Amino acid sequence: MVNETKSGPEILLGILNRMNHEANFPMSVLTDKEGLPIASAFSNGADPEKQSAVVAFLQKTAVQVSKQLGMTEIDEISFSYVDGQHLICRPFKVDSNWLILAVIVTDRDQSYRRITNRALSEIRNIWN
């Protein structure tokens, strides 16, 4: 009999892979607030550590800007590229832990909120 119980990292990887497949995202990464990669899924051979560091830097910059402007929690950070791609960073809290889900969206007109919301919900559910 095969043990089909998956570890936390395997479940997180499954969530990211499923999201990437369904939305045709070439990259997704889940990091902590410091940018340390927790899980990542790539179809283009990107470097997860480098991508995680970029995500953390963007998150810290956005937090500083929002504080200066008197805004509350950040829901999303988005960077658009001239080729139509977007880097989307979705910071969220699980218990007392701040995490960041980042994805690359390849088409300027592609919808991504529903599928990233579902991934955030799944991550919260397994984290508890």
matplotlib code that plots the C-alpha trace (Angstrom):
import matplotlib.pyplot as plt

x = [0.0, 1.4, 1.3, -0.5, -0.1, 1.7, 3.9, 3.1, 5.7, 4.3, 0.7, 1.9, 3.8, 0.6, -1.5, 1.1, 1.4, -2.4, -2.8, 0.0, -1.5, -5.1, -4.1, -1.1, 1.2, 4.9, 5.9, 4.5, 6.3, 5.2, 7.6, 7.6, 7.7, 11.5, 11.6, 12.6, 11.0, 8.5, 7.3, 7.7, 6.6, 8.2, 7.8, 10.7, 13.6, 13.7, 15.7, 13.2, 15.7, 16.2, 12.5, 11.7, 14.3, 12.7, 9.2, 10.4, 12.0, 8.9, 6.8, 9.0, 9.0, 5.2, 4.8, 7.0, 5.1, 1.7, 2.8, 4.0, 0.7, -1.3, -2.8, -3.8, -2.8, -1.8, -3.9, -1.8, 1.3, 1.5, 4.3, 3.6, 6.2, 6.1, 5.7, 2.3, 3.5, 2.7, 4.3, 1.5, 2.4, -0.5, 0.6, -1.6, -1.7, -2.0, -2.3, 0.5, 2.6, 2.8, 3.3, 3.4, 2.1, 3.6, 2.7, 3.7, 0.7, 1.8, -1.2, -2.2, -5.9, -5.8, -7.9, -6.0, -7.8, -10.2, -7.5, -5.0, -7.9, -8.6, -4.9, -4.7, -7.7, -6.2, -2.9, -4.7, -6.6, -3.6, -1.5, -3.9]
y = [0.0, 3.4, 6.3, 9.1, 11.6, 14.7, 17.0, 20.7, 21.8, 19.2, 20.5, 24.1, 23.0, 21.3, 24.5, 26.6, 24.0, 23.7, 27.5, 27.9, 25.2, 26.6, 30.2, 29.6, 31.4, 30.8, 31.5, 31.6, 31.9, 31.9, 33.7, 34.9, 38.7, 38.6, 37.0, 33.6, 31.1, 28.7, 27.1, 28.0, 26.6, 27.6, 26.6, 28.7, 27.7, 31.0, 31.2, 31.0, 32.6, 35.6, 36.0, 35.7, 38.4, 40.7, 40.0, 40.8, 44.0, 45.1, 44.3, 46.3, 49.3, 49.2, 49.1, 52.1, 54.0, 53.1, 54.3, 57.6, 58.0, 56.9, 53.9, 50.7, 47.1, 46.4, 44.0, 43.8, 45.2, 45.1, 45.9, 46.0, 45.4, 46.8, 43.3, 43.0, 40.8, 41.7, 40.8, 40.5, 40.3, 39.5, 39.9, 38.1, 37.1, 33.6, 33.7, 36.0, 35.3, 37.6, 35.8, 36.9, 35.1, 36.4, 35.4, 36.4, 37.1, 36.9, 38.6, 42.2, 41.3, 38.1, 37.8, 36.5, 37.6, 34.7, 32.0, 33.8, 34.3, 30.6, 29.8, 32.2, 30.5, 27.0, 28.1, 29.6, 26.3, 24.1, 26.5, 26.2]
z = [0.0, -1.0, 1.5, -0.3, 2.4, 1.0, 3.0, 3.3, 0.6, -1.8, -1.3, -1.8, -5.0, -6.2, -5.7, -7.6, -10.4, -10.8, -10.8, -13.4, -15.6, -15.4, -16.0, -18.2, -15.8, -16.6, -13.0, -9.5, -6.2, -2.6, -0.2, 3.3, 3.9, 3.8, 0.4, 1.4, -1.1, 0.4, -2.8, -6.5, -9.8, -13.1, -16.7, -18.1, -16.0, -14.0, -10.8, -7.8, -5.3, -7.6, -8.3, -4.5, -3.7, -6.3, -4.9, -1.3, -2.5, -4.3, -1.2, 1.1, -1.2, -1.6, 2.2, 2.6, 0.0, 1.4, 4.9, 3.4, 1.8, 4.8, 3.2, 4.9, 4.0, 0.4, -1.6, -4.7, -6.3, -10.1, -12.6, -16.3, -18.9, -22.5, -23.9, -22.2, -19.2, -15.6, -12.4, -9.8, -6.1, -3.7, 0.0, 2.5, 6.1, 7.5, 11.3, 12.2, 9.1, 6.1, 2.8, -0.8, -3.8, -7.0, -10.5, -14.0, -16.2, -19.9, -21.5, -20.7, -20.9, -19.0, -15.9, -12.9, -9.7, -9.4, -9.8, -7.4, -4.9, -5.0, -4.5, -1.6, 0.0, -0.5, 1.0, 4.0, 4.4, 4.5, 6.6, 9.5]

ax = plt.figure().add_subplot(projection="3d")
ax.plot(x, y, z, "-o")
ax.set_aspect("equal")
plt.show()
